[in-house]
Amino acid sequence: MNAARATAAPVRILGIDPGSQRTGVGIIDVDGGGCVRHVHHQPLVLLGEGGFAERLRRLLDGLAALIDEYHPQEVAIEQVFVGRSAESALKLGQARGAAISAVVLRDLPVSEYAAREVKLAVVGTGAADKAQVQHMVAAMLGLPGKLQADAADALAIALTHAHVRATAQRLGVSTKLAWRK
């Protein structure tokens, strides 16, 4: 292993699982040798007084506060999954757009991953269910107990990005080229 890479300063990655009612956030540190350390996770609960615009405001404010407190250097976010209805997909897209806006306004690079890619990277199959993702994330990060689903998904997205960026570094290519078909 390259000694310079193994001693490189850790990179802090913020994973985001966007939602219109709850947005999962997970923060990890990964060092040059690939060792991962859990920093923080939580669901941002967006429900409350006011309409949908107020939920988006709570999302922007919540992410801004987390970015200011934890200072991530890179961000990974899940792509929109269209499964239920057009209205749900539209709201999810708006929440995702608000999350991306909160990040890019702070000049942080954003990488995007499909749900199947995240499941494949963390569990080993793109068809994994939520319980399998929760279990593997907890095992990989040494976290006790059952994780809240949205926060577990966000940590899984951050872990996926950590894997992809390590592969990209080994190959000497950009992160975007390391994973895409």
Secondary structure by P-SEA (a helix, b strand, c coil): cccccccccbbbbbbbbccccbbbbbbbbbcccbbbbbcccccccccccccaaaaaaaaaaaaaaaaaaccccbbbbbcccccccaaaaaaaaaaaaaaaaaaaaabbbbbbbcaaaaaaaacccccccaaaaaaaaaaaacccccccaaaaaaaaaaaaaaaaaaaaaaacccccccccc
